[in-house]
Amino acid sequence: MAQLQQWDNLVALGSEYHQAVERLKQLDPLDDDQRAARQELLARILDDDAQIRQLISPELDRLSHLLGTIRRQRTVLQAYYSTVRPQ
């Protein structure tokens, strides 16, 4: 979803991810084969997480800039209306 810039879907998948992690915590102890498979899976998850963070970084920067612009506009409007509005 991050590669396709489908941010809403990415957020939904993040929620599913956290629910899956909680379910995994409830599992019985693992045998050696299961433990090795889990380690491999966790390594892939960490790689995917790093890629997602790299892909989402420009979008977060864009949103941060947009929020900064909105805050500045709001401050200007508040200052303007406080001088225009009769008290």
Order of alpha helices (4+ residues) and beta strands (2+ residues): alpha-alpha
